[in-house]
């Protein structure tokens, strides 16, 4: 089992999205925060939904590059 830090592409996307919506109370901001805080067991539960959201809401390429 792994946490989000073991998946650099996912971590970069989450950080890019949180940078875009700081302090927001949107579903996406709460979900991204949950992904960052999830332990190994819970991250594996969240990961399938995260992958779908990554496809549906692509991050800004410039912001992604800044995260790397």
Secondary structure as UniProt FT lines:
FT   HELIX           4..6
FT   HELIX           8..20
FT   TURN            21..23
FT   HELIX           27..37
FT   HELIX           40..56
FT   HELIX           61..67
//
